[in-house]
Amino acid sequence: PEAAASSNAELARLAAEKKEAAVKAKAKVAEEKKAAADAKKENSDKPNSMKNGRNHPPYVEMIIQALGAIKDRKGSSAPAISKYIEANWEVNEAKFKANINTALKVAVKSGKIDRNKSSYKLSAKTVKDIANKRRKKKAKATSKKKKEKK
């Protein structure tokens, strides 16, 4: 009788442990699903240019922003642009030099920036595009304010 009672107690303990492990496993799966959903939601808040695990916009956009921020009248050198980008965004250092050189060539070919000897500056077309975007943004903001006042 004592052996049967102890084996029953042992079986009950094992069954309880098994249930507890199953509950923990379900909780872990639910937690992982929630974390994945949160990551997806967080990623959807980013602009398209910063999705896919990158912590920065495309290199051409970074170059344009760097040239706009540096504001050197005669243009900025590739090392100056690189320093600005490294200071303001997290980039993959192993591929950075190749990526920046490729992006500079692409931006020059597409007409977004102009090259003068060893320096780069924003093209007139890009400057106009940026000004138009700012103007539209400002007009949109003022129209929202007018609607709020009414």
C-alpha positions as CSV (number, residue, x, y, z in Angstrom):
1,P,0.0,0.0,0.0
2,E,2.8,2.5,0.8
3,A,4.6,1.7,-2.4
4,A,1.4,2.2,-4.4
5,A,0.6,5.5,-2.6
6,S,4.2,6.8,-3.2
7,S,4.1,5.8,-6.9
8,N,0.6,7.5,-7.2
9,A,2.1,10.6,-5.6
10,E,5.1,10.4,-7.9
11,L,2.8,10.0,-11.0
12,A,0.7,13.0,-9.8
13,R,3.8,15.1,-9.4
14,L,5.1,14.1,-12.8
15,A,1.8,14.9,-14.4
16,A,1.7,18.3,-12.7
17,E,5.2,19.1,-13.9
18,K,4.3,18.1,-17.4
19,K,1.2,20.4,-17.3
20,E,3.3,23.2,-15.9
21,A,5.9,22.7,-18.7
22,A,3.2,22.8,-21.3
23,V,1.7,26.0,-19.9
24,K,5.2,27.6,-19.9
25,A,5.8,26.5,-23.5
26,K,2.4,28.0,-24.6
27,A,3.3,31.3,-22.7
28,K,6.7,31.4,-24.4
29,V,5.2,30.9,-27.9
30,A,2.6,33.6,-27.2
31,E,5.3,35.9,-26.0
32,E,7.4,35.3,-29.1
33,K,4.4,36.0,-31.3
34,K,3.7,39.2,-29.5
35,A,7.4,40.3,-29.8
36,A,7.3,39.5,-33.6
37,A,4.1,41.5,-33.9
38,D,5.6,44.4,-32.0
39,A,8.7,44.3,-34.2
40,K,6.6,44.3,-37.3
41,K,4.5,47.2,-36.0
42,E,7.6,49.1,-35.1
43,N,9.1,48.4,-38.5
44,S,5.9,49.6,-40.2
45,D,6.3,53.0,-38.5
46,K,9.6,53.5,-40.2
47,P,9.7,55.0,-43.7
48,N,10.2,52.5,-46.5
49,S,13.8,53.5,-46.8
50,M,14.6,52.3,-43.3
51,K,13.0,48.9,-43.4
52,N,14.7,45.5,-43.7
53,G,16.8,45.9,-40.6
54,R,18.7,49.1,-41.7
55,N,19.1,51.9,-39.3
56,H,19.5,54.5,-42.0
57,P,18.0,55.7,-45.3
58,P,19.5,54.7,-48.6
59,Y,23.0,56.0,-49.2
60,V,21.9,58.4,-51.9
61,E,19.5,60.1,-49.5
62,M,22.1,60.2,-46.8
63,I,24.5,61.9,-49.3
64,I,21.9,64.5,-50.3
65,Q,21.2,65.2,-46.6
66,A,25.0,65.5,-45.9
67,L,25.5,67.9,-48.7
68,G,22.6,70.0,-47.5
69,A,23.9,70.1,-44.0
70,I,27.5,70.8,-44.8
71,K,26.6,73.7,-47.1
72,D,30.0,74.2,-48.6
73,R,29.6,76.6,-51.5
74,K,32.2,74.9,-53.8
75,G,31.1,71.4,-52.8
76,S,32.1,68.8,-50.3
77,S,34.7,66.1,-50.6
78,A,33.9,62.4,-50.4
79,P,35.7,62.1,-47.0
80,A,33.7,65.0,-45.6
81,I,30.5,63.4,-46.7
82,S,31.6,60.0,-45.2
83,K,32.4,61.6,-41.9
84,Y,29.0,63.3,-41.7
85,I,27.2,60.1,-42.6
86,E,29.2,58.0,-40.0
87,A,28.5,60.7,-37.4
88,N,24.7,60.7,-38.0
89,W,23.7,57.2,-38.9
90,E,24.7,53.6,-37.9
91,V,26.2,52.1,-41.0
92,N,28.0,48.8,-41.7
93,E,31.7,49.8,-41.5
94,A,32.9,46.8,-43.5
95,K,30.9,47.7,-46.6
96,F,30.7,51.5,-46.0
97,K,33.4,52.7,-48.3
98,A,32.3,50.6,-51.2
99,N,28.6,51.6,-50.7
100,I,29.4,55.3,-50.4
101,N,31.5,55.3,-53.6
102,T,28.8,53.4,-55.5
103,A,26.1,55.8,-54.2
104,L,28.2,58.8,-55.2
105,K,28.5,57.5,-58.7
106,V,24.8,56.6,-59.0
107,A,23.8,60.1,-57.7
108,V,26.1,61.8,-60.2
109,K,24.7,59.7,-63.1
110,S,21.1,60.3,-62.0
111,G,21.7,64.1,-61.9
112,K,21.0,64.5,-58.1
113,I,24.4,65.8,-57.4
114,D,27.2,67.4,-59.5
115,R,30.8,66.5,-59.4
116,N,33.5,69.1,-59.7
117,K,37.0,67.6,-59.7
118,S,37.0,65.8,-56.3
119,S,34.1,67.5,-54.7
120,Y,30.3,67.1,-54.8
121,K,27.4,69.5,-54.5
122,L,23.7,69.3,-54.9
123,S,22.5,69.9,-58.4
124,A,20.1,72.7,-59.2
125,K,17.3,70.1,-59.9
126,T,17.7,68.6,-56.4
127,V,17.7,72.0,-54.7
128,K,14.5,72.8,-56.5
129,D,13.0,69.5,-55.6
130,I,13.9,70.0,-51.9
131,A,12.4,73.5,-51.9
132,N,9.2,72.3,-53.5
133,K,8.8,69.5,-50.9
134,R,9.3,72.1,-48.1
135,R,6.9,74.5,-49.7
136,K,4.2,71.7,-50.0
137,K,4.8,70.6,-46.5
138,K,4.5,74.2,-45.2
139,A,1.3,74.7,-47.2
140,K,-0.2,71.5,-45.9
141,A,0.6,72.6,-42.3
142,T,-1.0,76.0,-42.7
143,S,-4.1,74.5,-44.3
144,K,-4.4,72.2,-41.3
145,K,-4.1,75.2,-38.9
146,K,-6.8,77.0,-40.8
147,K,-9.2,74.1,-40.6
148,E,-8.5,73.8,-36.8
149,K,-9.4,77.5,-36.3
150,K,-12.8,77.0,-37.9
